[in-house]
Amino acid sequence: MSTFDEMNIPPDILRGIYSYGFEKPSVIQTKSIPEIINKKDIVAQAQSGTGKTGAYTIGSLCNIDTSLKCSQILVILPTHELVNQVMDIYKEFNKFLNMKIIKLIGGTNLSDNFFDLDNNPEIIIGTPGRVLDMIQRNKLITENIKMLIFDEADEILSSGFEESIYNIVTTIPKNTQICLFSATLPENIINITDRFMNDPIKILVKNEELTLEGIQQYYINVNDNRWKYDIIKDIYDVININQCIIYVNTKNKILDLYDRFMNDQFPISYITSDLNSNERKERMREFKSGKIRILLSTDLLARGIDVQQLSLVINYDIPKEKETYIHRIGRSGRYGRKGIAINLLNSKDFDNLKYIEKYYDTKINPFPENFSELFK
């Protein structure tokens, strides 16, 4: 199927798709939307920025029974930022359908959650802890849930969330359709799905196909970690970069870097899990609007976040997990756009980088001296 019109999508949803600016389906959308509409369980893995969110939002909207005024679609994501982003996409595709959509995330007012759930929303998007809390309080009624979606499934099914997810799954009807989406799905996560999915169709991508063609990857050898800040400053002295995310492994280091950038009058902000939901939402809004040009973050923003103007990702620290590397650099190459990833390495990091190169069959080159040419 080469067009959305061939997919048996209701007219009101098609209008939302085209008004959002989608012209033709991506590969993951072509493969997964018809299976979702056919009510098949699926495990779908595809590169970052290839349209996974569009696949399950469109597919799930097609399966809503408009005659039932009750909760039918439940979407689980690991972070507040992803919940907000996915909710915005649902709203766009839902423009002419007028289904009720709500979000459930920690750090927000419980009474607001109660009010939203009492209005019988057809679509609920949330993080695992708050969703489970609403179920246990008998506020989120799951008896009519037709479809359960896990986005960033490897993170959702990791040790930090696994118990919550198990408790959520036990409350839904046995015939509920379950769909998992992620850019990376390690073998142990795929094995976990066998416990609660019904003969899922697997749409999987080989490791070497996960690195994004449009992203140029480089490294800079930094003998002393204290030089990393000066290297970033030197890069900014030479070139004008629209938007950049700098990934740092610890919150304390982020705060230290933030103070140094602020002292040098950089348009910078940061996001960590210590901030409340409204603070995080406002800082993401400022970054997406261009008011903030540089964003410091832990891996909280490594997954799924889409910023149109983002052209550069800097790994101030190499991530601890190889899967996280793909998610991080994928922020700069959304939907086939060109991007650049720069890794700042000390002597201890080279083995990790070589392992990432080998595992994903990719090439990470030394940062060129005439690097200003890269950003033209």
N, C-alpha and C positions, 0 to 999 in steps of 0.2 A: 504494500500500500504506500503510495507516494504522496498522498494528500490526506488532510483531516476529513475531507468530505467522504472518503471511501470507508471510514471507520465506523459507520453506524452511530455517529454522535448526534444527539438531539439538536435541533436548530438553535435553541436558545443558548446552548453551551458553545456551539460553533460561533455564534455571534460574539460571545465573550472572548473566545480564542483569537479571532481575527482582530477584534478591537484592541486586544492587548498587544498586537503586533506580530504574533506568530504567523508565518506564511506557509511553512510546510513542516511536517514532523521530523524530528531527529531520529537517528537509528534506534535509540533506546525507546523512544515514543512509538515508533513503528512496530517494534517487537512486543512491547508490553501493554499498550493501551487495549488492543483487541483481546488479549488474554484476560485483562482486568474486567473488561465488559462481559466476557464470557464466564466471569465469576470463578476463575482459576486462582489458586494460591500460587504466588510467584516469589522467587528469590532473584533479584535483579542487581547486577553489578555493572556499572559503566563509569567511564572517566568523569572526573569533576567537570562541571560546566557543560554537560552534554544534554541536559534537559530532563533529568530524573524527576525533579519536582513537578514539572509540567506533565510528565507521564502519569503519576499517580493522582494528581489533582484532577486532571481531565477524566481519567478513568473512573475515579470514585464518584465524581459528580454524575457521570452517566448511569451509575447504578442506584442512585437515590430514588426511592419510591415517593413521589411528590404527594401522594394521597395520604401518607402517614406523617403525622405531626409529632415526631419523636426523634431521638438521637440515633443515627444510623451509621455514621462514619466517625471513627476515632483514629487520630493521627498522633503518634508519639515521636518526639524529637528530644535530643539531649540537652539543648540550651535554650535560654530565653530568646536569644537573637534569631535562632532558626525558627522558633515558633512564630515570632513576629513577621519574619520574612515569608514563611509559608502561608500565614494568614492573609497577608497582602495579595499573594498570588491567587489564593482561593477567591478573594473578594473580586478580583479582576475577571476571572472566568465565570463568576456567579452573577455578574451584573444584570443579566436578563433572566436569571432563574429565580433569584430572590430567596434562596435558602438562608436560614439563620446559622451563622458561624460564630463560635466563641473560642476563646483561648483560656487555658488553665496553666498558670505558671506560679512557682513559689515566689514569696516576697510580695504578693498582692493581697488585696483585701478579701477575706473569706466571704463576707456578706455580698460582695459584688459577684463572686463565683456562684453563690447560692442563687442570687437573682437571675443570673444568666442561664443557669441550668433549669430553673423553674419555668423558663420560657420554651423549653423543649427544642433546643437547637438541633438541626439535622447533622451539623458537622462540629466536632470538638477537636481542637488541636492543643496539645499540652506536653509538659515534661512529666517523666514517670512519677515522681514523688507526689506532685499535686493531683495528678489524675487518680492515682491510687487512693489518696486521701479523700477525694470526693466520692469515690466508689464506696469506701468503707464507711463514710458518713451517710450512705444511702441517698446522696444527692445526684450522683451520676448513675442513671439507670441503664444497665447494659443489656437488658433482655432483648432489645431490638437492634443491637449493633450488628450490621450486616458486613462491615468491612473494618479490619484493624490493620493500620499501616505503620511500619517502623521505618523511619528514615534515619540515615547514618546507623544502620543496623548493627555494625560491629561495635560501635560505641554503646548503643542501647543495650546490647546483650553482653557487655563486658561485666566484670565482677562488681563494679560499683552500682550497676542498675539491675543485675540479674534477678535478685529476689523480688524487686518491685514488679518487673516484667512478668515473672512467673505468677505473682498474685493477681495481676491484671488479667492475664490470659485465662486463669481459672474461672473468672467471673463472666466471660463472654459465652454466648451459645456455641455449641460444638460445630455447628455448620457455618460459623462466621468465616468469611474469606480473609486470609492473612497475606499481606504483601510486604516484603522486605526490600529496601533499596539502600545501596551504599556504593562508594567508589572502591572500597577495599573490603573483601570478605575472606578473612583467613579461614583455613580448613576447619579449625575447631568451632568457629561460629556457624559455618554451614552444617556441621554435625549437630549443634544445639537445635537447629530448626527442625530436625527430624522428630523432636519430642512433641512439637505442638502444631506442625503444619500437615496438611492433607495432600500428599503426593504433589509437592510444588513443582512447577515448571521452572527450570533454572536457566537464567539468561546471564552468562558469566563471560568475563573478559580475561584473557591471559595476562600474567604479570607484566610482560614486556610491552603490552599495549596500553598500560595504565599511565605511563608518562605522557604528558601532553605535547603534541607536535609543535604547537605554537609557542612553547615556553623555552627560552634559552637559559641554560643552567650553568652557573659559574661558581668558583670558589676563590677565596682570598686567604692566603696563608698568614696567620697572625701569631707571631711568636709569643706575644704577651697579651693576655685578655684585656688589659687596660688600654690597649691601642684600638680596640674595636670601635669605640665611640669616635675617635679621631678619624678613623677610616670612613665612617658614615658621613662625618662632616665634610671630609675631602670630596666625597662623591657629590654631595649637595652643592659644594662650591663650584663644581664644574658644570653640572647639568641641572635643568629645571624639570622636576618630576611632578606629575599631577598628584597621584595618590600612592602611598606606600604603607604596607603593614610590616612592622618589625616584630618577629616572634622571639620571645624570651622565655626561658624555661621556668623561671621563678618570679613570684610576685615582688619580693624584696628588690630584686635586680631591676624590675620594671620601674619601681618608685624611684630608685637611684638614677636611672637613665632619664626618667621624666624630668626630674629636677635639673639635670645637666642640660637637657634640650631646652627647657624653659628659660634657664639662665642665659642661653645663647639665642633666645627669642625665636625658636622654631614654632610653627603652627602645629602643635602636637597635643595629643590626648592619649589616654590609655583605658583599657578595659580589663578588669579582673573579676573574679567571682565575688570579691568583697563588696562590690558596688551593688546597690539595690536595683530592682528591675527598671524603674523609671530613669535612673542615672545611666544605666547601660543603653537603654533605648535612645535617650537624648544624645549620647556620645556617638552612637551609630548614625543617628540622623545628621549630626554635624559633619561626620566623616563622609557620608554619602553625598551631602550637599556641597562638599568642597571647602566648608569653613575650616575644617581640620584637615591638614594635608598628610600628616603622619600619625599612625595609630600603633601604639605599643600594645602587645597582647600576649597572653599565654595561649595555650592551645584551645582556649575557649572559642576563638574565632577561626580555628583551622578548618572547619567543616562548613561547606554549603553556602557561606556568605557570598553574596554577589554584589560587587561594587563596580559599576560600569567603567569608571575612569581609572581603576586600579591597574597599574602597569608594572609595578615592582614589589616583590616580596624579598625581605632580607631575613635570613635565619641568623640572628645574633648568636643563638645557641643552636646546635644541631639537635633535632628532636630525638627523644629516647626510643621511639618506635618507628620502624621503617614505613609503616602505613601512614603515620602522621606526616611524614615528609611529602608524600603525594598530595595529601589534603592541603597542606600549607601552600605549596607552590601552585596548586590548582586555583588559588584565589586570583592569580594574575593572568589566567588564560581562559576566561569564561567564554563559552559558546564560540570557540575557535579564534578568539582575539589573541594578539601577540602579547607576550609577557616576558619578564626577566626575573630570575631567582638568583640571589647572591647568598652564598654560604660563607660565613666567617669562621675559619677553622684554626684551632690550635693543634699542636702536635698529637694530642690524644684523640682528635676527631677524625684523622685521616682514615683509620681502619673502618670506622662507621660509614664514612662517605663511600669508600671503595665497596663496602658490602651493599649499600643502596644502589650503586652503579651496576653491580653484578646482578643483584636480585631483579631489578627492573630493566636490565639490559639497556641502559641509557648511558649517556656521556655527560659528565660534568667537567667543564673546561676551566683552566686558569683564567681569572678575570683579566681582560686585555688592558694594556697600558693606554691605548686610544679608546677608552670605554665610552667617551662622549658620542662616538659614532653609533653605538648600540641604541641610543635613545632618540635617534632622528626619525 
